Amino acid sequence: MTVYAIDDLHAEIAYIAYYFHWPLSEILDLEHGERRRYIRQIGTINQHVAGKGGGQGRQGIQA
């Protein structure tokens, strides 16, 4: 079993919750890879909305 840094987990949870408004229980039920995929997708959406094309991730959250 791989140990995941708690600060990184909290940052991912906060990022997804902020943008998707999902409850904590649903975010915690996601596998690590699924959370990372949603973080990349949020980054892409943000880049598109900002008119900067298809970027990934978010400052402070590495995809």
C-alpha positions in Angstrom: 0.0 0.0 0.0 1.3 3.4 -1.0 1.2 6.2 1.6 -0.1 9.5 0.3 1.0 12.8 1.8 -1.9 14.1 3.9 -1.2 17.7 2.8 -1.4 16.7 -0.9 -4.7 14.8 -0.2 -6.2 17.8 1.5 -5.2 20.1 -1.4 -6.8 17.7 -3.9 -10.0 17.5 -1.8 -10.2 21.3 -1.4 -9.6 21.9 -5.1 -12.2 19.4 -6.3 -14.8 20.5 -3.7 -14.3 24.1 -4.6 -14.9 23.7 -8.3 -17.4 20.8 -8.4 -19.1 21.3 -5.0 -19.0 17.6 -4.2 -19.3 16.4 -0.6 -16.2 15.2 1.2 -17.5 11.6 1.2 -17.8 11.4 -2.6 -14.3 12.9 -3.1 -12.8 10.5 -0.6 -14.4 7.6 -2.3 -12.5 8.4 -5.5 -9.4 6.4 -6.3 -6.2 8.4 -6.4 -6.1 8.2 -10.2 -9.6 9.4 -10.5 -9.0 12.4 -8.3 -5.9 13.3 -10.4 -8.0 13.0 -13.6 -10.6 15.4 -12.2 -7.9 17.8 -11.1 -6.5 17.8 -14.6 -9.9 18.4 -16.1 -10.6 21.3 -13.7 -7.3 22.8 -14.8 -8.3 22.4 -18.5 -11.7 24.0 -17.8 -10.0 26.9 -16.0 -7.6 27.4 -18.9 -10.4 27.4 -21.4 -12.5 29.9 -19.5 -9.4 32.1 -19.1 -8.9 31.9 -22.9 -5.5 30.3 -22.6 -6.2 27.0 -24.3 -5.9 23.5 -22.8 -3.6 23.7 -19.9 -3.4 21.2 -17.1 -3.3 21.4 -13.4 -3.4 24.4 -11.1 -0.6 26.2 -9.3 0.1 24.3 -6.2 -1.5 21.1 -7.5 0.7 19.0 -9.7 -1.2 16.9 -12.2 
